[in-house]
Amino acid sequence: MTTALITHADCLTHVTPEGHPERVARLEHVLHALEPLDLMRVSAPMAAEDDILRIHPASYVADLRKARPNEGFAPIDGDTFMSPGSLDAAFRGAGAVIRGVDMVLTGEVRNAFAAIRPPGHHAETETAMGFCLFGNAALAAKHALDHHGLKRVAVVDFDVHHGNGTQDLLWDEPRALVVTSQQMPLWPGTGRVDEDGAHGNILNIPLPPESGSIEMRAAYQEQVFPRLRKFKPELIILSAGFDAHRDDPLANLNWSTEDFAWITAEICAIAQDLCDGRIVSTLEGGYDLNALSIACKAHVEELIKASA
């Protein structure tokens, strides 16, 4: 078995205004960091519209198509922009996570990492926001549940910002457990512990600003890992954001590169016990280019170790 790296050059055609933190260079740095690793390299397909409609209404997709500019940039909100290539990039990102789920669940690979942009975990059912257009992690979960017939899928989101979109998209889905840790207070302002889903299927882990490895590891050991083991998922989806790194400019957590390796290794061990190691990870945030590339490489290296 091996680890699949799923990406596409279209994800580099989503261009943002100069100075925007979610920029083409993020994916370029990630791909460069992953070049030396022994991975099955897979071209991301374009998701079908029916795939997107598992989580977003047709009117939402139509509105994004109308908003796509022929040149320059179209603001969706104060932080989220579309360029002429953005929608193709988003469809490739959605296609990447779907392909990852298919490969993992058919036994072609043990686990997969979707190196994509724009990210996805802030996109709500009918609202693009926080640099995100499609809810990729939620889509991966729904594809596994509805297309492959799984009974239980877990999403673990360790991005520094709350995965409000994933929470919204899976709020009323009893077959999905959503676990998300985030700095609080911090944008988007959601992620309180009492936001627990329509079926008690959401676990929010707020972390205070300036906290680091000790607080994070305790929270995962005491809350996240026992909850995963109790839920017994048949597949684990990771929203892999690297902006909790101490060097990231958009937040104030103090995780180290070793923390990202640790959290990945621990979840891989749980996946091995519960679901034959089946994990699909998708790139979310991370805005210091050096920290992003190093931490992401450490993350993927742990996936490779777990796939051996």
Summary of the structure (lengths in Angstrom):
residues: 308
radius of gyration: 17.2
end to end distance: 6.1
largest distance: 50.2
contacts: 1196
relative contact order: 0.16
helix: 41%
strand: 18%
